[in-house]
Amino acid sequence: MICPMCGLKIPKVDYKLHSKSHEQSVYMKDLNTIQMQEMPKNKEELVRFKYSMRQTKEECEICASDFTEGEMMICLPCLHRFHEVCILKWADKSPTCPHCLKDMFKS
C-alpha cells in the first residue's frame, strides 16, 4: 500500500501502525522496523513523494536545507528522506544511505 500522507510503500499488515504515526502527528523513530515491500534495484525505483509540513522542521542531511511544502523528496528503504536532487547526486557516488550507511539498492 502507498501511504497517502507521506508516499511510502507500506506492507498492508503494517499500515495501521504507520497511519497511527500520522494521526498522532509524530513520525515515529521506530518506523525503521517497517520494511518496504521491495528493495529498489536502481535510482528510478526509489520512492518519490511531495513533502508535507510536520510539526517540527526537518532538513536534508546532504545539503542542510529545510524541506519546504510541496518539494520533491525521496524516501530510501531505510526510511531516511532527502531532497530528490540531493540523493540522486549522492547515489551517483555511493550506493548507501548518507545517514545510516545501509544499502539503497538491491544487489
Number of C-alpha atoms within 10 A of each C-alpha: 14 13 14 10 12 16 17 21 19 20 17 11 10 14 15 11 13 19 17 13 14 15 9 9 12 12 16 13 9 7 14 12 10 18 15 18 13 13 17 18 12 13 16 9 11 19 20 19 20 17 20 14 12 12 8 9 9 15 15 17 16 14 12 10 11 12 19 15 11 11 12 16 24 24 21 23 25 21 18 15 23 27 25 20 12 15 24 16 12 15 16 9 9 14 17 16 21 17 12 9 11 13 17 22 19 11 9
